[in-house]
Amino acid sequence: MTKVSLQKLLQKLTTGVGATELPKTVRQITLTLQKHSSSYSARYFIRQNLPRLQYQNPEVTFVINRPAEYQSPKMEVLLADGTTKELKITQPSSDAVCKDLLRLVGAEKQAV
């Protein structure tokens, strides 16, 4: 296991795509992808962007579903008024997926 200083860890969590505060209307984000998914962008979104979103938005519940049967990778956003918005993951990079999610919920990019 690699030693990472607390300062470097915080820098990774507070900078880059995904280090953005979501609108207060977002209650839950559910990511669905197959257990052995070939979706590179969805897998790397979980590794790179999801920790930043979680750190910046502790009040939002993040759920990862990995069904046994095949499903196209997608994200569902549950809003405070009970409505759901869906984002199909078709982008080639995890950063593009994250930018699409931020655009879907109307979040402004605050950290670079």
Contact map, one row per residue, 1 for C-alpha under 8 A:
1110000000000000000000000000000000000000000000000000000000000000000000000000000000000000000000000000000000000000
1111000000000000000000000000000000000000000000000000000000000000000000000000000000000000000000000000000000000000
1111100000000000000000000000000000000000000000000000000000000000000000000000000000000000000000000000000000000000
0111110110000000000000000000000000000000000000000000000000000000000000000000000000000000000000000000000000000000
0011111110000000000000000000000000000000000000000000000000000000000000000000000000000000000000000000000000000000
0001111111000000000000000000000000000000000000000000000000000000000000000000000000000000000000000000000000000000
0000111111100000000000000000000000000000000000000000000000000000000000000000000000000000000000000000000000000000
0001111111110000000000000000000000000000000000000000000000000000000000000000000000000000000000000000000000000000
0001111111111000000000000000000000000000000000000000000000000000000000000000000000000000000000000000000000000000
0000011111111100000000000000000000000000000000000000000000000000000000000000000000000000000000000000000000000000
0000001111111110000000000000000000000000000000000000000000000000000000000000000000000000000000000000000000000000
0000000111111111000000000000000000000000000000000001000000000000000000000000000000000000000000000000000000000000
0000000011111111001000000000000000000000000000000011001000000000000000000000000000000000000000000000000000000000
0000000001111111001000000000000000000000000000000001001100000000000000000000000000000000000000000000000000000010
0000000000111111111000000000000000000000000000000001000000000000000000000000000000000000000000000000000000000011
0000000000011111111000000000000000000000000000000000000000000000000000000000000000000000000000000000000000000011
0000000000000011111100000000000000000000000000001001000000000000000000000000000000000000000000100110000000001011
0000000000000011111100000000000000000000000000001101100000000000000000000000000000000000000000100110000000000000
0000000000001111111110000000000000000000000000001001101100000000000000000000000000000000000000000000000000001111
0000000000000000111111000000000000000000000000000001100100000000000000000000000000000000000000000000000000111110
0000000000000000001111100000000000000000000000000000100110000000000000000000000000000000000000000000000000110100
0000000000000000000111110100000000000000000000000000000010000000000000000000000000000000000000000000010011100000
0000000000000000000011111100000000000000000000000000000000000000000000000000000000000000000000000000000011100000
0000000000000000000001111110000000000000000000000000000000000000000000000000000000000000000000000000000000000000
0000000000000000000000111110000000000000000000000000000000000000000000000000001110000000000000000000000000000000
0000000000000000000001111111100000000000000000000000000000010000000000000000111100000000000000000000000010000000
0000000000000000000000011111100000000000000000000000000000111000000000000000111100000000000000000000000000000000
0000000000000000000000000111110000000000000000000000000000011110000000000000111000000000000000000000000000000000
0000000000000000000000000111111000000000000000000000000000011110000000000011110000000000000000000000000000000000
0000000000000000000000000001111100000000000000000000000000000111100000000011100000000000000000000000000000000000
0000000000000000000000000000111110000000000000000000000000000111100000001111000000000000000000000000000000000000
0000000000000000000000000000011111000000000000000000000000000001111000111110000000000000000000000000000000000000
0000000000000000000000000000001111101000010000000000000000000001111000111100000000000000000000000000000000000000
0000000000000000000000000000000111111000000000000000000000000000111111111000000000000000000000000000000000000000
0000000000000000000000000000000011111000000000000000000000000000011100000000000000000000000000000000000000000000
0000000000000000000000000000000001111100000000000000000000000000000000000000000000000000000000000000000000000000
0000000000000000000000000000000011111111001000000000000000000000000000000000000000000000000000000000000000000000
0000000000000000000000000000000000011111000000000000000000000000000000000000000000000000000000000000000000000000
0000000000000000000000000000000000001111111000000000000000000000000000001000000000000000000000000000000000000000
0000000000000000000000000000000000001111111100000000000000000000000000000000000000000000000111000000000000000000
0000000000000000000000000000000000000011111110000000000000000000000000000000000000000000101111001000000000000000
0000000000000000000000000000000010000011111111000000000000000000000000001000000000000000100001001000000000000000
0000000000000000000000000000000000001011111111100000000000000000000000000000000000000000000001000000000000000000
0000000000000000000000000000000000000001111111111000000000000000000000000000000000000000000011000000000000000000
0000000000000000000000000000000000000000111111111100000000000000000000000000000000000000000001101100000000000000
0000000000000000000000000000000000000000011111111110000000000000000000000000000000000000000000000000000000000000
0000000000000000000000000000000000000000001111111110000000000000000000000000000000000000000000000000000000000000
0000000000000000000000000000000000000000000111111111000000000000000000000000000000000000000001000000000000000000
0000000000000000111000000000000000000000000111111111100000000000000000000000000000000000000001100100000000000000
0000000000000000010000000000000000000000000011111111110000000000000000000000000000000000000000000000000000000000
0000000000001000000000000000000000000000000001111111111000000000000000000000000000000000000000000000000000000000
0000000000011110111100000000000000000000000000011111111100000000000000000000000000000000000000000000000000000000
0000000000000000011110000000000000000000000000001111111110000000000000000000000000000000000000000000000000000000
0000000000000000000000000000000000000000000000000111111111010100000000000000000000000000000000000000000000000000
0000000000001100001000000000000000000000000000000011111111000000000000000000000000000000000000000000000000000000
0000000000000100001110000000000000000000000000000001111111000000000000000000000000000000000000000000000000000000
0000000000000000000011000000000000000000000000000000111111110000000000000000000000000000000000000000000000000000
0000000000000000000000000000000000000000000000000000011111111000000000000000000000000000000000000000000000000000
0000000000000000000000000010000000000000000000000000000011111000000000000000000000000000000000000000000000000000
0000000000000000000000000111100000000000000000000000010011111100000000000000000000000000000000000000000000000000
0000000000000000000000000011100000000000000000000000000001111110000000000000000000000000000000000000000000000000
0000000000000000000000000001111000000000000000000000010000011111000000000000000000000000000000000000000000000000
0000000000000000000000000001111000000000000000000000000000001111100000000000000000000000000000000000000000000000
0000000000000000000000000000011110000000000000000000000000000111110000000000000000000000000000000000000000000000
0000000000000000000000000000011111000000000000000000000000000011111000000000000000000000000000000000000000000000
0000000000000000000000000000000111100000000000000000000000000001111100000000000000000000000000000000000000000000
0000000000000000000000000000000111100000000000000000000000000000111111100000000000000000000000000000000000000000
0000000000000000000000000000000001100000000000000000000000000000011111000000000000000000000000000000000000000000
0000000000000000000000000000000001000000000000000000000000000000001111100000000000000000000000000000000000000000
0000000000000000000000000000000001000000000000000000000000000000001111110000000000000000000000000000000000000000
0000000000000000000000000000000111000000000000000000000000000000001011111000000000000000000000000000000000000000
0000000000000000000000000000000111000000000000000000000000000000000001111100000000000001100000000000000000000000
0000000000000000000000000000001111000010010000000000000000000000000000111110000000000001110000000000000000000000
0000000000000000000000000000001110000000000000000000000000000000000000011111000000000111100000000000000000000000
0000000000000000000000000000111100000000000000000000000000000000000000001111100000000111100000000000000000000000
0000000000000000000000000000111000000000000000000000000000000000000000000111110000011110000000000000000000000000
0000000000000000000000000111110000000000000000000000000000000000000000000011111000011100000000000000000010000000
0000000000000000000000000111100000000000000000000000000000000000000000000001111101111000000000000000000000000000
0000000000000000000000001111000000000000000000000000000000000000000000000000111111111000000000000000000000000000
0000000000000000000000001110000000000000000000000000000000000000000000000000011111100000000000000000000000000000
0000000000000000000000001000000000000000000000000000000000000000000000000000001111100000000000000000000000000000
0000000000000000000000000000000000000000000000000000000000000000000000000000011111110000000000000000000000000000
0000000000000000000000000000000000000000000000000000000000000000000000000000011111111000000000000000000000000000
0000000000000000000000000000000000000000000000000000000000000000000000000001111001111100000000000000000000000000
0000000000000000000000000000000000000000000000000000000000000000000000000001111000111110000000000000000100000000
0000000000000000000000000000000000000000000000000000000000000000000000000111100000011111000000000000000000000000
0000000000000000000000000000000000000000000000000000000000000000000000000111000000001111100000000001100100000000
0000000000000000000000000000000000000000000000000000000000000000000000011110000000000111110000000000000000000000
0000000000000000000000000000000000000000110000000000000000000000000000011110000000000011111000001000000000000000
0000000000000000000000000000000000000000000000000000000000000000000000001000000000000001111100001000000000000000
0000000000000000000000000000000000000000100000000000000000000000000000000000000000000000111111011000000000000000
0000000000000000000000000000000000000001100000000000000000000000000000000000000000000000011111011000000000000000
0000000000000000000000000000000000000001100100000000000000000000000000000000000000000000001111111000000000000000
0000000000000000000000000000000000000001111110011000000000000000000000000000000000000000001111111100000000000000
0000000000000000110000000000000000000000000010001000000000000000000000000000000000000000000011111110000000000000
0000000000000000000000000000000000000000000000000000000000000000000000000000000000000000001111111111000000000000
0000000000000000000000000000000000000000110010000000000000000000000000000000000000000000111111111111100000000000
0000000000000000110000000000000000000000000010001000000000000000000000000000000000000000000001111111110000000000
0000000000000000110000000000000000000000000000000000000000000000000000000000000000000000000000111111111000000000
0000000000000000000000000000000000000000000000000000000000000000000000000000000000000010000000011111111100000000
0000000000000000000000000000000000000000000000000000000000000000000000000000000000000010000000001111111110000000
0000000000000000000001000000000000000000000000000000000000000000000000000000000000000000000000000111111111111000
0000000000000000000000000000000000000000000000000000000000000000000000000000000000000000000000000011111111110000
0000000000000000000000000000000000000000000000000000000000000000000000000000000000001010000000000001111111100000
0000000000000000000001100100000000000000000000000000000000000000000000000000100000000000000000000000111111100000
0000000000000000000001100000000000000000000000000000000000000000000000000000000000000000000000000000011111110000
0000000000000000000111100000000000000000000000000000000000000000000000000000000000000000000000000000011111111000
0000000000000000000110000000000000000000000000000000000000000000000000000000000000000000000000000000011001111100
0000000000000000101100000000000000000000000000000000000000000000000000000000000000000000000000000000010000111111
0000000000000000001110000000000000000000000000000000000000000000000000000000000000000000000000000000000000011111
0000000000000111101100000000000000000000000000000000000000000000000000000000000000000000000000000000000000001111
0000000000000011101000000000000000000000000000000000000000000000000000000000000000000000000000000000000000001111
